[in-house]
């Protein structure tokens, strides 16, 4: 179990450092900024790379919502949820600490939103609470369906991280203007405490909505799409060591 938790810690660390780091350090850089599309791609690449790197150890969840959705779909043990969640949140916070140290080294640094998520005034597009709730639930549900489908039996082995990474990229392309994209409570928690906004006060939504969406995605797959209930053992599609 310790190896699995370490893999989840480092995987979530890389997701927050690479994804949120691209937003904090590179997205708004004068003339060379990567923009929303670049940030979306960065998040997808973090999951893709770490799924190949450590997915064979822990299953490559890197996200409390993914762990819950896999448990609902019968792919993961409910008894392991809390340890996985702890490792994921701690990995994300560790990455946010390092990211803050790096970012604060810039002249006239202002943390601002610090890649945090939000609704209303904290939404990039000023979307309201209901719109942000629906977006996070729906997109997380489809993220779980992508994961479960890409790792199901009969799908070519070894390609799941590519589909999952591209799926996360697409999710960000859709929802960065809405919520700045969570679909991951660990990612949202990690940066909220460094933001100079009311992000902490809105953090509840980015636990509740992704967890509801993940559970729905897991149920949809289990009840409607998983005809044979014969599935690969991990989120990444790689065999655990």
Phi, psi and omega per residue, in radians:
X1 nan -0.628 -3.121
X2 -1.055 -0.673 3.114
X3 -1.151 -0.674 3.126
X4 -1.135 -0.763 -3.132
X5 -1.180 -0.656 3.081
X6 -1.101 -0.710 3.122
X7 -1.110 -0.713 3.108
X8 -1.175 -0.653 3.095
X9 -1.055 -0.915 -3.077
X10 -1.227 -0.600 3.101
X11 -1.137 -0.762 3.125
X12 -1.245 -0.614 3.047
X13 -0.974 -0.837 -3.089
X14 -1.158 -0.655 3.122
X15 -1.078 -0.825 -3.125
X16 -1.235 -0.773 -3.108
X17 -1.141 -0.779 -3.118
X18 -1.311 -0.805 -3.093
X19 -1.275 -0.996 3.130
X20 -1.195 -0.571 3.097
X21 -1.083 -0.661 3.105
X22 -1.112 -0.612 3.127
X23 -1.279 -0.768 -3.066
X24 -1.301 -0.728 -2.995
X25 -1.683 -0.518 -2.951
X26 -2.076 -0.490 -2.990
X27 -1.079 -0.696 -3.069
X28 -1.828 0.262 -3.094
X29 -1.153 2.255 -3.091
X30 -0.915 2.236 3.058
X31 1.216 -0.518 -3.086
X32 -1.936 0.128 -3.101
X33 -1.038 2.480 -3.073
X34 -1.525 -0.272 3.076
X35 1.259 -3.095 -3.136
X36 -1.023 -0.742 -3.094
X37 -1.105 -0.678 3.118
X38 -1.161 -0.694 3.104
X39 -1.132 -0.750 3.117
X40 -1.025 -0.793 3.125
X41 -1.128 -0.665 3.140
X42 -1.065 -0.771 3.114
X43 -1.077 -0.761 3.115
X44 -1.078 -0.699 -3.125
X45 -1.191 -0.571 3.124
X46 -1.104 -0.770 -3.138
X47 -1.196 -0.755 3.140
X48 -1.027 -0.849 -3.065
X49 -1.192 -0.733 -3.104
X50 -1.351 -0.439 3.036
X51 -1.091 -0.722 3.068
X52 -1.243 -0.625 -3.055
X53 -1.268 -0.825 -3.031
X54 -2.262 0.055 3.140
X55 -1.042 -0.517 3.125
X56 -1.259 -0.202 3.121
X57 -1.633 -0.908 -3.005
X58 -1.928 -0.201 -3.027
X59 1.763 -0.218 3.045
X60 1.198 0.887 3.134
X61 -1.414 -1.059 3.108
X62 1.024 0.474 -2.990
X63 -2.973 2.079 3.131
X64 -0.990 -0.604 3.139
X65 -1.161 -0.701 3.109
X66 -1.100 -0.754 3.130
X67 -1.044 -0.761 3.130
X68 -1.148 -0.789 -3.137
X69 -1.059 -0.685 3.099
X70 -1.158 -0.636 3.104
X71 -1.147 -0.759 3.122
X72 -1.081 -0.633 -3.133
X73 -1.403 -0.046 3.128
X74 1.491 0.277 -3.115
X75 -1.689 -0.181 -2.969
X76 -2.571 2.621 -3.104
X77 -1.411 2.265 3.063
X78 -1.053 -0.531 -3.123
X79 -1.134 -0.388 -3.120
X80 -1.640 -0.017 -3.065
X81 -1.062 -0.925 -3.058
X82 -1.100 -0.777 3.069
X83 -1.055 -0.708 3.105
X84 -1.115 -0.786 3.137
X85 -1.046 -0.747 3.141
X86 -1.077 -0.799 -3.133
X87 -1.106 -0.701 -3.118
X88 -1.171 -0.800 -3.131
X89 -1.146 -0.760 3.138
X90 -1.129 -0.693 3.092
X91 -1.092 -0.731 3.119
X92 -1.132 -0.767 -3.140
X93 -1.127 -0.722 3.108
X94 -1.032 -0.720 3.118
X95 -1.150 -0.708 -3.133
X96 -1.126 -0.643 3.097
X97 -1.072 -0.865 -3.134
X98 -1.118 -0.709 3.125
X99 -1.090 -0.716 3.121
X100 -1.120 -0.722 3.125
X101 -1.053 -0.759 3.141
X102 -1.179 -0.874 -3.069
X103 -1.092 -0.650 -3.092
X104 -1.257 -0.112 3.075
X105 -1.395 -0.117 3.130
X106 -1.409 2.580 3.092
X107 -1.054 2.421 3.091
X108 0.971 0.656 3.141
X109 -1.095 2.363 3.005
X110 -2.317 2.135 -3.078
X111 -1.115 -0.706 -3.124
X112 0.983 -2.328 3.130
X113 -1.310 -0.363 3.101
X114 0.847 0.811 3.084
X115 1.082 0.383 -3.121
X116 -1.389 2.959 -3.140
X117 -1.791 2.734 3.133
X118 -2.992 2.939 3.051
X119 -2.239 2.923 -3.118
X120 1.116 -2.200 -3.123
X121 -1.154 -0.361 -3.132
X122 -1.651 -0.036 3.031
X123 -1.391 2.356 3.112
X124 -0.926 -0.661 3.123
X125 -1.771 0.198 -3.141
X126 1.069 0.595 3.104
X127 -1.263 2.542 -3.110
X128 -1.335 3.020 -3.072
X129 -0.991 -0.854 -3.088
X130 -1.085 -0.771 3.133
X131 -1.054 -0.739 -3.124
X132 -1.209 -0.675 3.092
X133 -1.068 -0.861 -3.122
X134 -1.092 -0.760 -3.137
X135 -1.046 -0.803 -3.099
X136 -1.182 -0.684 3.123
X137 -1.140 -0.875 -3.074
X138 -1.133 -0.807 -3.082
X139 -1.194 -0.635 3.089
X140 -1.194 -0.673 3.104
X141 -1.056 -0.788 3.140
X142 -1.212 -0.544 3.063
X143 -1.071 -0.729 3.107
X144 -1.164 -0.684 3.114
X145 -1.100 -0.698 3.079
X146 -1.064 -0.831 -3.122
X147 -1.075 -0.852 -3.097
X148 -1.155 -0.680 3.114
X149 -1.221 -0.738 -3.095
X150 -1.178 -0.400 -3.108
X151 -1.872 0.177 -3.120
X152 -1.358 2.804 -3.132
X153 -1.155 2.392 -3.133
X154 1.777 -0.288 3.061
X155 -1.464 2.449 -3.134
X156 -0.910 2.242 -3.083
X157 -1.197 2.539 3.026
X158 1.578 -0.159 -3.103
X159 -1.741 -0.119 -3.066
X160 -0.989 -0.776 -3.134
X161 -1.017 -0.533 3.127
X162 -1.178 -0.841 3.122
X163 -1.093 -0.712 -3.118
X164 -1.192 -0.761 3.120
X165 -1.100 -0.759 3.108
X166 -1.182 -0.605 3.077
X167 -1.076 -0.751 3.125
X168 -1.181 -0.628 3.059
X169 -1.049 -0.826 3.126
X170 -1.053 -0.746 3.117
X171 -1.005 -0.742 3.128
X172 -1.198 -0.664 3.113
X173 -1.051 -0.606 3.135
X174 -1.334 -0.765 -2.848
X175 -1.939 -0.021 3.054
X176 -0.980 -0.765 3.117
X177 -1.155 -0.365 -3.058
X178 -1.511 -1.047 -3.078
X179 -2.142 0.022 -2.932
X180 1.221 0.233 3.055
X181 1.033 1.964 2.977
X182 -1.834 -1.429 -2.947
X183 0.850 0.298 -3.066
X184 -2.752 1.786 -3.121
X185 -1.042 -0.584 3.136
X186 -1.160 -0.727 3.113
X187 -1.097 -0.730 -3.130
X188 -1.187 -0.749 -3.130
X189 -1.113 -0.722 -3.020
X190 -0.996 -0.742 -3.028
X191 -1.717 -0.274 -3.050
X192 -1.041 -0.646 -3.054
X193 -1.331 -0.175 3.113
X194 -1.760 -0.169 -3.118
X195 -1.340 2.528 3.097
X196 -1.684 0.776 -3.126
X197 -2.345 -2.890 3.072
X198 -1.634 0.531 -3.056
X199 -1.047 -0.648 -3.135
X200 -1.093 -0.673 3.135
X201 -1.172 -0.367 3.126
X202 -1.788 0.049 -3.044
X203 -1.086 -0.504 -3.123
X204 -0.924 -0.709 -3.102
X205 -1.079 -0.587 -3.032
X206 -1.581 0.141 2.802
X207 -1.802 -0.884 -3.037
X208 -1.088 -0.903 -3.049
X209 -1.139 -0.834 3.107
X210 -1.100 -0.646 3.135
X211 -1.175 -0.708 3.070
X212 -1.108 -0.820 -3.139
X213 -1.062 -0.736 3.138
X214 -1.130 -0.737 3.108
X215 -1.097 -0.715 3.096
X216 -1.118 -0.760 3.106
X217 -1.065 -0.731 3.104
X218 -1.108 -0.710 3.121
X219 -1.175 -0.762 3.118
X220 -1.024 -0.784 3.141
X221 -1.118 -0.826 -3.060
X222 -1.141 -0.713 -3.032
X223 -1.573 -0.523 -3.011
X224 -2.025 -0.517 -2.978
X225 -1.948 -0.442 -3.076
X226 -1.555 1.368 -3.006
X227 -1.019 -0.798 -3.037
X228 -1.746 -0.169 -3.070
X229 0.979 0.528 3.091
X230 -1.958 1.838 -2.978
X231 -2.281 2.789 3.039
X232 -1.208 2.773 -2.972
X233 -1.461 -0.104 -3.017
X234 -2.355 2.881 3.090
X235 -1.242 -0.528 -3.071
X236 -1.516 -0.241 -3.083
X237 1.484 0.028 3.135
X238 -1.755 2.555 -3.102
X239 -1.322 2.246 -3.136
X240 -1.085 2.548 3.090
X241 -1.313 nan nan
